[in-house]
Amino acid sequence: MKNVKPKDIKRNWHLLDAKNKILGRLASEISLILMGKNKSYYTPYLDTGDYVVVINAKEIVFSGKKERQKQYWHHSQYPGGMHVKSVSVLRNKKPEELIRHAVGGMIPKTKLGKDMMKKLFIFSNSNHPYQDKFATTEKPDEHPGGESGSKMHAKSGPPPAVAIK
């Protein structure tokens, strides 16, 4: 495609399982999908990304000594307002925020980046309300010209949703 228009953008749903995955590597994979850099018609000024559902956020793994040493902090802008939380505290309280914080650091810090983050859904366990988005239905192979799939050896077109485990 030469000129991409918002109506030409096709959005798929991706299901990612975070169980025993390293946080940074998973976050970079998520950010590529959210920005749409995995598509042939990627455009930096348009939101060409897909929807991403991450399950089992509680079982994410950190590399090296980060599990014991890494701390997340923010300041309330009042004197003495520094708030520091370790990885273990965040994992028990809000495990979704570990992934959201890592992915948020990898996407643009603009209005477009906020729209990209709205397409990220993170769940601490394997239960999520988007089961219907990943239901795949089997279709007979069809040629774009309308012929049956007997002459075609490979399926044409992308699948409606992609599950990566």
Residue pairs with C-beta under 8 A, 6 or more apart in sequence:
1 8
1 40
1 41
4 41
4 43
4 46
4 48
6 46
8 41
9 36
9 41
9 46
9 47
9 48
10 158
11 49
11 50
11 51
11 119
12 50
12 51
12 158
12 159
12 160
12 161
12 162
13 50
13 51
13 52
13 53
13 130
13 133
13 134
13 160
13 161
13 162
14 33
14 50
14 51
14 52
14 53
14 161
14 162
14 163
14 164
15 53
15 55
15 130
15 134
15 161
15 162
15 163
15 164
16 26
16 29
16 30
16 52
16 53
16 54
16 55
16 164
17 54
17 55
17 56
17 126
17 164
17 165
18 26
18 54
18 55
18 56
18 57
18 59
18 60
18 99
19 56
19 59
20 59
20 61
21 60
21 61
22 60
22 61
22 62
22 63
23 60
23 61
23 62
23 63
23 98
23 99
23 102
24 63
24 102
26 54
26 60
26 99
26 102
27 99
27 102
27 103
27 105
27 106
28 106
29 164
30 52
30 54
30 99
30 103
30 120
31 103
31 106
31 107
32 38
33 49
33 50
33 52
34 49
34 50
34 52
34 103
34 107
34 116
34 117
34 119
34 120
35 42
35 48
35 49
35 107
35 108
35 116
36 42
36 43
36 46
36 47
36 48
36 49
36 50
39 48
41 48
42 48
45 112
47 112
47 115
47 116
49 116
49 119
50 119
51 119
51 120
51 121
51 133
52 119
52 120
52 121
53 121
53 122
53 123
53 128
53 130
53 133
54 99
54 120
54 121
54 122
54 123
55 123
55 125
55 126
55 127
55 128
56 123
56 124
56 125
56 126
57 95
57 96
57 98
57 99
57 122
57 123
57 124
58 91
58 95
58 124
58 125
60 91
60 95
60 98
60 99
61 67
62 70
62 87
66 87
67 87
67 88
68 87
70 86
70 87
71 84
71 85
71 86
71 87
72 84
72 85
72 86
72 87
72 90
72 101
73 82
73 83
73 84
73 85
74 82
74 83
75 81
75 82
75 83
76 83
85 93
87 98
90 97
90 98
91 98
95 124
96 122
96 123
96 124
99 122
100 117
100 120
100 122
103 117
103 120
104 113
104 117
107 113
107 116
107 117
108 116
121 128
121 130
133 161
134 161
134 163
136 159
136 160
136 161
140 148
140 149
141 148
141 149
141 150
141 152
141 155
141 156
142 148
142 149
142 152
142 156
143 149
143 151
143 152
143 156
144 156
149 155
